[in-house]
Amino acid sequence: MKKSSDTIRFDTRVPLREVMRRNPTTIGNDGTVARAAMLMCRDEVGSCIVLGRDNLPLGIVTEEDINCKVVAKDLKPGDIPAREIMSTPLITVSADKSVKDAAHMMIRHRVRRLPVVDEGNKVIGIVTVRDILTVSTEINELMTDLVEINRLEEVEVGICSRCSQMSDDLRRIDNMMLCPSCREEELLQ
């Protein structure tokens, strides 16, 4: 949280480096679909990045690619190079971007996975929709807690919901604005 003179601002720009998974599953340009599937099973992931010369990313093989381009056509995975079924062009995101930036890229390009690259365009990680949803859920929970804390500390002037007396110390309890004596009674019940 950042605090200025009168306002409190919660910074939600989470750096992508903090949520990306490092060392994503990769396969060389000459690897087969069978090898890609085996690596995906081993690592319990739904994609495999295809690397070319100098280990630069060329494309990505996903479970959907394997199902639609190999299995559905009754082809033999061991005979087909992964590069022939990979999805291209590969949409990547720079490691210095935020989770918000990555989410916007996924929406714009209609993809569920983004390889994360360094300045030299080498793959250093991957971020998925699930990773972003996890972070978003955590931020939403924190924001809900902050709102609730502020709501509990809210003090107002007005008429008590229970005793109808005027008070300059009303506080919200169970959706009622209560004066100090009614709050005390509420706590005793």
Residue frames as a rotation matrix with the C-alpha (Angstrom) as fourth column:
MET 1
0.585 0.811 0.000 0.00
0.811 -0.585 0.000 0.00
0.000 0.000 -1.000 0.00
LYS 2
-0.606 -0.699 0.381 1.17
0.683 -0.702 -0.201 3.50
0.408 0.139 0.903 -0.77
LYS 3
0.338 0.720 -0.606 0.00
0.915 -0.403 0.031 6.37
-0.221 -0.565 -0.795 1.37
SER 4
-0.486 -0.377 0.788 -0.06
0.500 -0.860 -0.103 10.01
0.716 0.344 0.607 0.36
SER 5
-0.921 0.020 0.390 -1.44
-0.283 -0.722 -0.631 12.88
0.269 -0.691 0.671 2.43
ASP 6
-0.324 0.888 0.326 -5.15
-0.874 -0.149 -0.463 11.98
-0.362 -0.435 0.824 2.28
THR 7
0.605 0.614 -0.507 -5.41
-0.783 0.574 -0.239 8.84
0.144 0.541 0.828 0.17
ILE 8
-0.152 -0.585 0.797 -4.34
-0.451 0.758 0.470 5.24
-0.879 -0.288 -0.379 0.37
ARG 9
0.420 0.211 -0.883 -3.60
-0.905 0.173 -0.389 3.49
0.070 0.962 0.264 -2.91
PHE 10
0.387 -0.240 0.890 -3.19
-0.191 0.924 0.332 -0.27
-0.902 -0.299 0.312 -3.19
ASP 11
-0.182 -0.546 -0.818 -0.65
-0.933 -0.166 0.318 -1.10
-0.309 0.821 -0.480 -5.92
THR 12
0.543 0.492 0.681 -2.01
-0.256 0.869 -0.424 -3.96
-0.800 0.056 0.598 -8.03
ARG 13
0.681 -0.374 -0.629 0.69
-0.676 0.009 -0.737 -3.93
0.282 0.927 -0.246 -10.73
VAL 14
0.634 -0.419 0.649 2.21
-0.197 0.725 0.660 -7.30
-0.748 -0.547 0.377 -9.89
PRO 15
-0.106 -0.751 -0.651 5.45
-0.942 -0.135 0.309 -7.90
-0.320 0.646 -0.693 -11.81
LEU 16
0.683 0.384 -0.621 5.21
-0.645 0.716 -0.267 -10.84
0.342 0.583 0.737 -14.20
ARG 17
-0.279 -0.894 -0.350 8.51
-0.473 0.445 -0.760 -12.21
0.836 -0.046 -0.547 -12.87
GLU 18
-0.665 0.024 0.746 6.74
-0.740 0.115 -0.663 -12.92
-0.101 -0.993 -0.059 -9.55
VAL 19
0.207 0.856 0.474 4.04
-0.663 0.479 -0.575 -15.17
-0.719 -0.195 0.667 -11.00
MET 20
0.413 -0.070 -0.908 5.61
-0.837 0.362 -0.409 -16.78
0.358 0.929 0.091 -14.07
ARG 21
0.865 -0.216 0.453 6.71
-0.018 0.889 0.458 -20.39
-0.502 -0.404 0.765 -13.91
ARG 22
0.169 -0.906 -0.389 10.43
-0.894 -0.306 0.326 -20.65
-0.414 0.293 -0.862 -14.55
ASN 23
-0.780 -0.611 0.135 12.03
-0.472 0.717 0.513 -23.29
-0.410 0.337 -0.848 -16.75
PRO 24
0.300 0.949 -0.100 9.03
-0.784 0.185 -0.592 -24.02
-0.543 0.256 0.800 -18.95
THR 25
0.205 -0.140 0.969 8.84
0.287 0.955 0.077 -27.27
-0.936 0.263 0.236 -20.89
THR 26
0.291 -0.194 -0.937 10.71
-0.823 -0.551 -0.141 -26.95
-0.489 0.812 -0.320 -24.19
ILE 27
0.488 -0.178 0.855 11.64
0.415 0.908 -0.048 -29.15
-0.768 0.378 0.517 -27.12
GLY 28
-0.535 -0.772 -0.342 14.16
-0.041 -0.381 0.924 -28.71
-0.844 0.509 0.172 -29.91
ASN 29
-0.122 0.437 -0.891 13.11
-0.885 -0.455 -0.102 -27.94
-0.450 0.776 0.442 -33.45
ASP 30
-0.489 -0.157 -0.858 13.73
-0.684 0.680 0.265 -31.56
0.542 0.716 -0.439 -34.49
GLY 31
-0.882 0.182 0.435 11.72
-0.258 0.585 -0.768 -33.15
-0.394 -0.790 -0.469 -31.64
THR 32
-0.766 0.630 -0.125 8.66
0.241 0.463 0.853 -35.23
0.595 0.624 -0.507 -32.41
VAL 33
-0.027 0.871 0.490 5.08
-0.636 -0.394 0.664 -34.79
0.771 -0.293 0.565 -31.25
ALA 34
0.601 0.209 -0.772 5.49
0.304 0.833 0.462 -38.00
0.739 -0.512 0.437 -29.20
ARG 35
-0.394 -0.831 -0.393 8.50
0.784 -0.081 -0.615 -36.49
0.479 -0.551 0.683 -27.41
ALA 36
-0.702 0.212 0.680 6.61
-0.299 -0.954 -0.011 -33.23
0.646 -0.211 0.733 -26.79
ALA 37
0.391 0.920 -0.037 3.66
-0.422 0.215 0.881 -35.16
0.818 -0.329 0.473 -25.33
MET 38
0.349 -0.348 -0.870 6.00
0.686 0.728 -0.016 -37.19
0.639 -0.591 0.493 -23.12
LEU 39
-0.742 -0.666 0.079 7.68
0.472 -0.602 -0.644 -34.00
0.477 -0.440 0.761 -21.81
MET 40
-0.373 0.703 0.605 4.28
-0.564 -0.690 0.454 -32.40
0.737 -0.172 0.654 -21.16
CYS 41
0.623 0.590 -0.514 3.15
-0.009 0.662 0.749 -35.48
0.783 -0.462 0.418 -19.21
ARG 42
-0.061 -0.760 -0.647 6.38
0.814 0.337 -0.472 -35.58
0.577 -0.556 0.598 -17.24
ASP 43
-0.918 -0.377 0.124 6.10
0.273 -0.826 -0.493 -31.92
0.288 -0.418 0.861 -16.27
GLU 44
-0.284 0.913 -0.293 2.30
0.914 0.166 -0.370 -32.04
-0.289 -0.373 -0.882 -15.85
VAL 45
-0.498 0.093 -0.862 1.74
-0.156 -0.988 -0.016 -29.07
-0.853 0.127 0.506 -18.17
GLY 46
0.423 0.807 0.413 -0.45
0.366 0.265 -0.892 -28.39
-0.829 0.529 -0.183 -21.19
SER 47
0.985 -0.104 -0.135 2.17
-0.168 -0.460 -0.872 -27.00
0.028 0.882 -0.471 -23.56
CYS 48
0.317 -0.933 0.171 5.70
0.668 0.347 0.658 -27.31
-0.673 -0.094 0.734 -24.85
ILE 49
0.687 -0.135 -0.714 7.67
-0.406 -0.886 -0.223 -24.44
-0.603 0.443 -0.664 -26.40
VAL 50
0.721 -0.443 0.534 9.52
0.682 0.593 -0.428 -25.32
-0.127 0.672 0.729 -29.61
LEU 51
0.503 -0.653 -0.565 13.02
-0.188 -0.721 0.666 -23.83
-0.843 -0.229 -0.486 -29.71
GLY 52
0.963 -0.219 0.158 15.06
0.198 0.173 -0.965 -23.20
0.184 0.960 0.210 -32.85
ARG 53
0.163 -0.973 0.165 18.56
0.620 -0.029 -0.784 -21.96
0.768 0.230 0.598 -33.47
ASP 54
-0.688 -0.571 0.448 20.30
-0.012 -0.608 -0.794 -20.38
0.726 -0.552 0.411 -30.45
ASN 55
-0.673 0.486 -0.558 17.41
0.740 0.445 -0.504 -21.66
0.003 -0.752 -0.659 -28.29
LEU 56
-0.881 0.438 -0.179 15.10
-0.433 -0.899 -0.070 -18.92
-0.191 0.016 0.981 -29.56
PRO 57
-0.373 0.816 0.441 11.37
0.118 0.513 -0.850 -19.73
-0.920 -0.266 -0.288 -29.40
LEU 58
-0.997 0.038 -0.063 9.65
-0.064 -0.041 0.997 -20.61
0.035 0.998 0.044 -32.69
GLY 59
-0.198 0.974 -0.113 6.22
-0.506 -0.002 0.863 -21.78
0.840 0.228 0.493 -31.61
ILE 60
-0.608 0.085 0.789 4.26
-0.747 0.276 -0.605 -23.70
-0.269 -0.957 -0.105 -29.02
VAL 61
-0.571 0.452 -0.686 2.69
-0.080 0.801 0.594 -27.17
0.817 0.394 -0.421 -29.06
THR 62
-0.480 0.510 0.714 -0.42
-0.875 -0.226 -0.428 -27.43
-0.057 -0.830 0.554 -26.90
GLU 63
-0.662 0.354 0.660 -2.66
0.040 0.897 -0.441 -30.32
-0.748 -0.266 -0.608 -25.93
GLU 64
0.418 0.872 -0.253 -5.19
-0.184 -0.191 -0.964 -28.92
-0.889 0.450 0.081 -28.39
ASP 65
0.100 -0.474 -0.875 -2.61
-0.986 -0.166 -0.023 -29.00
-0.135 0.865 -0.484 -31.20
ILE 66
-0.868 -0.467 0.168 -1.86
-0.457 0.884 0.094 -32.66
-0.193 0.004 -0.981 -30.46
ASN 67
-0.370 0.809 0.457 -5.54
0.169 0.542 -0.823 -33.61
-0.914 -0.227 -0.337 -30.24
CYS 68
0.551 0.731 -0.403 -6.73
-0.190 -0.360 -0.913 -31.73
-0.813 0.580 -0.059 -33.32
LYS 69
0.433 -0.453 -0.779 -3.71
-0.896 -0.306 -0.321 -32.04
-0.093 0.837 -0.539 -35.62
VAL 70
-0.663 -0.709 -0.241 -2.49
-0.717 0.693 -0.067 -35.55
0.214 0.129 -0.968 -34.77
VAL 71
-0.827 0.334 0.452 -4.92
-0.044 0.763 -0.645 -37.69
-0.561 -0.553 -0.616 -32.78
ALA 72
0.132 0.972 -0.192 -8.07
-0.307 -0.144 -0.941 -36.59
-0.943 0.183 0.279 -34.64
LYS 73
0.411 -0.057 -0.910 -6.34
-0.911 -0.049 -0.408 -37.38
-0.022 0.997 -0.072 -37.95
ASP 74
0.931 -0.016 0.365 -5.12
-0.074 0.970 0.233 -40.77
-0.358 -0.244 0.901 -36.68
LEU 75
0.570 -0.814 -0.111 -1.47
-0.356 -0.123 -0.926 -39.86
0.740 0.568 -0.360 -37.34
LYS 76
0.581 -0.460 -0.672 1.50
0.724 0.669 0.168 -41.42
0.373 -0.584 0.721 -35.57
PRO 77
0.994 -0.106 -0.026 2.98
-0.078 -0.859 0.505 -38.90
-0.076 -0.500 -0.863 -33.07
GLY 78
0.374 -0.916 0.147 6.46
0.210 0.238 0.948 -40.44
-0.903 -0.324 0.282 -33.31
ASP 79
-0.080 -0.373 0.924 6.61
0.963 0.209 0.168 -39.70
-0.256 0.904 0.343 -37.05
ILE 80
0.556 0.406 0.726 5.63
0.620 -0.784 -0.037 -36.04
0.554 0.470 -0.687 -36.95
PRO 81
-0.618 -0.786 -0.027 8.00
0.643 -0.486 -0.592 -33.21
0.452 -0.383 0.805 -36.00
ALA 82
-0.100 0.564 -0.820 6.56
0.865 -0.358 -0.351 -30.91
-0.491 -0.745 -0.452 -33.34
ARG 83
-0.730 -0.255 -0.634 7.37
0.013 -0.933 0.361 -27.91
-0.683 0.255 0.684 -35.56
GLU 84
-0.910 0.401 0.108 4.76
0.165 0.110 0.980 -29.14
0.381 0.909 -0.167 -38.08
ILE 85
-0.012 0.973 -0.229 1.89
0.765 0.156 0.625 -28.85
0.644 -0.168 -0.746 -35.61
MET 86
-0.556 -0.259 -0.790 3.09
0.780 -0.491 -0.388 -25.98
-0.287 -0.832 0.474 -33.40
SER 87
0.652 0.758 0.025 1.01
0.748 -0.637 -0.188 -22.84
-0.127 0.141 -0.982 -33.11
THR 88
-0.589 -0.793 -0.156 2.64
0.716 -0.601 0.355 -19.82
-0.375 0.097 0.922 -34.68
PRO 89
-0.069 -0.919 0.389 3.34
-0.053 -0.386 -0.921 -17.00
0.996 -0.084 -0.022 -34.62
LEU 90
-0.069 -0.055 -0.996 4.40
0.916 0.392 -0.086 -17.32
0.395 -0.918 0.023 -31.02
ILE 91
0.493 0.280 0.824 3.12
-0.072 -0.930 0.359 -14.48
0.867 -0.237 -0.439 -28.88
THR 92
-0.126 -0.617 -0.777 5.60
0.866 0.314 -0.389 -13.70
0.484 -0.722 0.494 -26.11
VAL 93
0.884 0.354 0.307 5.76
0.138 -0.823 0.551 -11.17
0.448 -0.445 -0.776 -23.30
SER 94
-0.075 -0.948 0.308 8.75
-0.116 -0.298 -0.947 -9.37
0.990 -0.107 -0.088 -21.85
ALA 95
-0.137 -0.069 -0.988 9.71
0.826 0.542 -0.152 -10.26
0.546 -0.838 -0.017 -18.28
ASP 96
-0.941 -0.281 -0.190 9.57
0.339 -0.773 -0.536 -6.59
0.004 -0.569 0.823 -17.25
LYS 97
-0.465 0.853 0.237 5.80
-0.292 -0.400 0.869 -6.37
0.836 0.335 0.435 -17.90
SER 98
-0.651 0.335 0.681 3.09
-0.723 -0.002 -0.691 -6.71
-0.230 -0.942 0.243 -15.28
VAL 99
-0.753 0.493 0.436 0.44
0.398 0.869 -0.295 -9.40
-0.524 -0.049 -0.850 -14.79
LYS 100
0.224 0.858 -0.462 -2.10
0.059 -0.485 -0.873 -6.85
-0.973 0.168 -0.159 -16.03
ASP 101
-0.100 -0.354 -0.930 -0.08
-0.888 -0.390 0.244 -6.33
-0.449 0.850 -0.275 -19.24
ALA 102
-0.955 -0.292 0.050 0.09
-0.252 0.890 0.380 -10.09
-0.156 0.350 -0.924 -19.80
ALA 103
-0.375 0.896 0.239 -3.67
0.470 0.406 -0.784 -10.48
-0.799 -0.182 -0.573 -19.25
HIS 104
0.332 0.485 -0.809 -4.36
-0.402 -0.702 -0.587 -7.75
-0.853 0.521 -0.038 -21.81
MET 105
-0.495 -0.588 -0.640 -2.06
-0.845 0.154 0.511 -9.47
-0.202 0.794 -0.573 -24.32
MET 106
-0.899 0.197 0.390 -3.84
0.179 0.980 -0.084 -12.81
-0.399 -0.006 -0.917 -23.80
ILE 107
0.074 0.989 -0.125 -7.20
0.307 -0.142 -0.941 -11.17
-0.949 0.031 -0.315 -24.43
ARG 108
0.227 -0.032 -0.973 -5.99
-0.701 -0.699 -0.141 -9.24
-0.676 0.714 -0.181 -27.48
HIS 109
-0.495 -0.556 -0.668 -4.32
-0.866 0.382 0.323 -12.28
0.075 0.739 -0.670 -29.08
ARG 110
0.554 0.833 -0.014 -6.84
-0.819 0.547 0.175 -14.85
0.153 -0.085 0.985 -27.80
VAL 111
-0.080 -0.645 -0.760 -4.19
-0.153 0.761 -0.630 -17.11
0.985 0.066 -0.160 -26.22
ARG 112
0.895 0.446 -0.025 -4.08
-0.084 0.222 0.971 -18.91
0.438 -0.867 0.236 -22.88
ARG 113
0.595 -0.775 -0.214 -0.31
0.670 0.331 0.665 -19.10
-0.444 -0.539 0.716 -22.48
LEU 114
0.913 -0.391 0.115 2.49
-0.251 -0.762 -0.597 -16.58
0.321 0.516 -0.794 -22.92
PRO 115
0.374 -0.879 -0.296 6.15
0.890 0.430 -0.153 -17.54
0.262 -0.206 0.943 -22.93
VAL 116
0.949 -0.155 -0.273 8.11
-0.008 -0.881 0.472 -14.93
-0.314 -0.446 -0.838 -20.97
VAL 117
0.533 -0.777 0.335 11.32
0.743 0.241 -0.624 -13.77
0.405 0.581 0.706 -22.66
ASP 118
0.207 -0.578 -0.789 14.37
0.618 -0.548 0.564 -11.75
-0.758 -0.604 0.244 -21.62
GLU 119
0.349 -0.111 -0.931 15.98
-0.427 -0.903 -0.053 -8.91
-0.834 0.416 -0.362 -23.60
GLY 120
-0.665 -0.687 -0.295 17.67
-0.606 0.264 0.751 -11.44
-0.438 0.677 -0.591 -25.91
ASN 121
0.074 0.846 -0.528 14.30
-0.967 0.191 0.171 -13.08
0.245 0.498 0.832 -26.70
LYS 122
-0.727 -0.316 -0.609 15.31
-0.160 0.941 -0.297 -16.26
0.667 -0.119 -0.735 -24.82
VAL 123
0.355 0.925 -0.137 12.53
-0.144 0.198 0.969 -18.03
0.924 -0.324 0.204 -22.95
ILE 124
-0.758 -0.601 0.252 12.89
-0.309 -0.009 -0.951 -17.68
0.574 -0.799 -0.179 -19.18
GLY 125
-0.824 0.529 0.203 9.38
-0.044 0.298 -0.954 -18.63
-0.565 -0.795 -0.222 -18.10
ILE 126
-0.698 0.705 0.125 5.72
0.280 0.107 0.954 -19.01
0.659 0.701 -0.272 -18.99
VAL 127
-0.834 0.549 0.044 2.53
-0.291 -0.372 -0.881 -17.50
-0.468 -0.748 0.470 -17.63
THR 128
-0.779 0.624 0.057 -0.92
0.493 0.554 0.671 -19.00
0.387 0.551 -0.739 -18.12
VAL 129
-0.125 0.848 0.515 -4.48
-0.276 -0.528 0.803 -17.86
0.953 -0.042 0.300 -17.61
ARG 130
0.591 0.341 -0.731 -4.56
0.505 0.550 0.665 -20.01
0.629 -0.762 0.153 -14.46
ASP 131
-0.378 -0.805 -0.457 -1.51
0.907 -0.222 -0.359 -18.19
0.187 -0.550 0.814 -13.06
ILE 132
-0.820 0.103 0.563 -3.19
-0.023 -0.989 0.148 -14.83
0.572 0.108 0.813 -13.65
LEU 133
0.222 0.975 0.003 -6.49
-0.137 0.028 0.990 -15.98
0.965 -0.220 0.140 -12.15
THR 134
0.261 -0.213 -0.941 -4.67
0.866 0.483 0.131 -17.15
0.427 -0.849 0.311 -9.03
VAL 135
-0.790 -0.598 -0.135 -3.06
0.605 -0.723 -0.334 -13.75
0.103 -0.345 0.933 -8.56
SER 136
-0.578 0.644 0.501 -6.32
-0.236 -0.720 0.652 -11.94
0.781 0.259 0.569 -9.34
THR 137
0.400 0.745 -0.534 -8.19
0.310 0.438 0.843 -14.01
0.862 -0.503 -0.056 -6.77
GLU 138
-0.096 -0.529 -0.843 -5.59
0.986 0.063 -0.152 -13.23
0.134 -0.846 0.515 -4.10
ILE 139
-0.943 -0.236 0.236 -5.73
0.231 -0.972 -0.048 -9.49
0.240 0.009 0.971 -4.87
ASN 140
-0.196 0.952 0.235 -9.55
-0.198 -0.274 0.941 -9.55
0.960 0.138 0.242 -4.80
GLU 141
0.394 0.305 -0.867 -9.50
0.698 0.514 0.498 -11.27
0.598 -0.802 -0.010 -1.40
LEU 142
-0.548 -0.670 -0.500 -7.07
0.836 -0.457 -0.305 -8.67
-0.024 -0.585 0.810 -0.04
MET 143
-0.846 0.273 0.457 -9.19
-0.081 -0.914 0.396 -5.83
0.526 0.298 0.796 -1.40
THR 144
0.183 0.957 -0.224 -12.34
0.115 0.205 0.972 -7.34
0.976 -0.204 -0.073 0.14
ASP 145
0.170 -0.202 -0.965 -10.59
0.957 0.268 0.113 -7.58
0.236 -0.942 0.239 3.51
LEU 146
-0.847 -0.528 -0.065 -9.37
0.531 -0.830 -0.173 -3.98
0.038 -0.181 0.983 3.25
VAL 147
-0.490 0.759 0.429 -12.88
-0.202 -0.577 0.791 -2.73
0.848 0.301 0.436 2.41
GLU 148
0.401 0.671 -0.623 -14.34
0.435 0.459 0.774 -4.70
0.806 -0.582 -0.108 5.33
ILE 149
-0.267 -0.578 -0.771 -11.74
0.963 -0.132 -0.234 -3.33
0.034 -0.805 0.592 7.76
ASN 150
-0.967 -0.107 0.230 -12.50
0.131 -0.987 0.089 0.21
0.217 0.116 0.969 6.63
ARG 151
-0.163 0.983 0.087 -16.26
-0.088 -0.103 0.991 -0.42
0.983 0.153 0.104 6.84
LEU 152
0.288 0.249 -0.925 -15.95
0.804 0.462 0.375 -1.64
0.520 -0.851 -0.067 10.44
GLU 153
-0.489 -0.578 -0.653 -14.05
0.838 -0.520 -0.166 1.48
-0.244 -0.628 0.739 11.44
GLU 154
-0.519 0.375 0.768 -16.56
0.387 -0.698 0.603 3.79
0.762 0.610 0.217 9.76
VAL 155
-0.560 0.362 -0.745 -17.96
0.697 -0.280 -0.660 6.36
-0.447 -0.889 -0.096 12.21
GLU 156
-0.562 0.456 0.690 -21.01
0.446 -0.535 0.718 8.41
0.696 0.711 0.097 11.25
VAL 157
-0.906 0.415 -0.086 -23.38
-0.189 -0.576 -0.795 10.92
-0.380 -0.704 0.600 12.73
GLY 158
-0.557 0.777 -0.293 -27.08
-0.429 0.033 0.903 10.08
0.711 0.628 0.315 12.55
ILE 159
0.199 0.754 0.625 -29.90
-0.979 0.119 0.168 8.08
0.053 -0.646 0.762 14.10
CYS 160
-0.743 -0.464 0.482 -29.23
-0.557 0.828 -0.061 4.66
-0.371 -0.314 -0.874 15.65
SER 161
-0.544 0.503 -0.672 -31.00
-0.490 0.460 0.741 1.85
0.681 0.732 -0.003 13.77
ARG 162
-0.538 0.301 -0.788 -32.00
0.576 0.814 -0.082 0.12
0.616 -0.497 -0.611 17.02
CYS 163
-0.366 0.364 -0.856 -32.92
0.866 -0.203 -0.457 2.82
-0.340 -0.909 -0.241 19.58
SER 164
0.315 0.498 0.808 -33.67
0.842 -0.540 0.004 5.71
0.439 0.679 -0.589 17.14
GLN 165
0.717 -0.164 -0.678 -31.53
0.376 -0.728 0.573 8.10
-0.588 -0.665 -0.460 19.21
MET 166
0.882 -0.461 0.098 -29.24
-0.202 -0.559 -0.804 10.68
0.426 0.690 -0.586 17.61
SER 167
0.688 -0.725 0.005 -25.53
0.341 0.329 0.880 9.83
-0.640 -0.604 0.474 17.95
ASP 168
0.701 -0.551 -0.453 -22.23
-0.713 -0.566 -0.415 11.21
-0.027 0.613 -0.789 16.68
ASP 169
-0.456 -0.847 0.273 -20.61
-0.833 0.514 0.204 7.77
-0.314 -0.134 -0.940 17.10
LEU 170
0.682 0.710 0.174 -22.59
-0.560 0.661 -0.500 5.40
-0.470 0.244 0.848 14.88
ARG 171
-0.557 -0.818 -0.142 -20.79
-0.746 0.418 0.518 2.31
-0.365 0.395 -0.843 13.60
ARG 172
0.201 0.620 -0.758 -21.95
-0.887 0.444 0.128 -0.39
0.416 0.647 0.639 11.21
ILE 173
-0.749 -0.271 0.604 -22.64
-0.509 0.819 -0.264 -3.76
-0.423 -0.505 -0.752 12.85
ASP 174
-0.654 0.488 0.579 -24.49
0.548 0.833 -0.083 -6.45
-0.522 0.263 -0.811 10.86
ASN 175
-0.600 0.336 0.725 -25.79
0.635 -0.351 0.688 -3.88
0.486 0.874 -0.003 8.35
MET 176
0.653 0.745 -0.135 -27.17
0.681 -0.501 0.534 -1.63
0.330 -0.441 -0.835 11.12
MET 177
-0.268 -0.667 0.695 -25.78
0.084 -0.734 -0.673 1.74
0.960 -0.122 0.253 12.22
LEU 178
0.527 0.450 -0.721 -25.57
0.665 0.309 0.680 1.45
0.529 -0.838 -0.136 16.03
CYS 179
0.544 -0.300 0.783 -24.77
-0.551 -0.832 0.064 3.92
0.633 -0.466 -0.618 18.82
PRO 180
-0.507 -0.859 0.066 -22.24
-0.612 0.305 -0.729 2.93
0.606 -0.411 -0.681 21.54
SER 181
-0.434 0.354 0.829 -24.86
-0.762 0.347 -0.547 1.56
-0.481 -0.869 0.119 24.01
CYS 182
0.698 0.711 -0.087 -26.67
-0.635 0.559 -0.533 -0.49
-0.331 0.427 0.841 21.30
ARG 183
0.247 -0.705 -0.665 -23.31
-0.596 0.431 -0.678 -1.83
0.764 0.564 -0.314 20.06
GLU 184
-0.681 -0.493 0.541 -22.57
-0.718 0.303 -0.627 -2.95
0.145 -0.815 -0.560 23.62
GLU 185
0.087 0.815 0.573 -25.97
-0.715 0.452 -0.534 -4.69
-0.694 -0.363 0.622 23.86
GLU 186
0.726 0.157 -0.669 -25.34
-0.656 0.447 -0.608 -6.32
0.203 0.881 0.427 20.47
LEU 187
-0.221 -0.916 -0.333 -22.02
-0.626 0.396 -0.672 -7.72
0.747 0.060 -0.662 21.67
LEU 188
-0.628 0.023 0.778 -23.61
-0.730 0.328 -0.599 -9.11
-0.269 -0.944 -0.189 24.85
GLN 189
0.435 0.900 0.026 -26.24
-0.813 0.405 -0.419 -11.07
-0.388 0.161 0.908 22.90
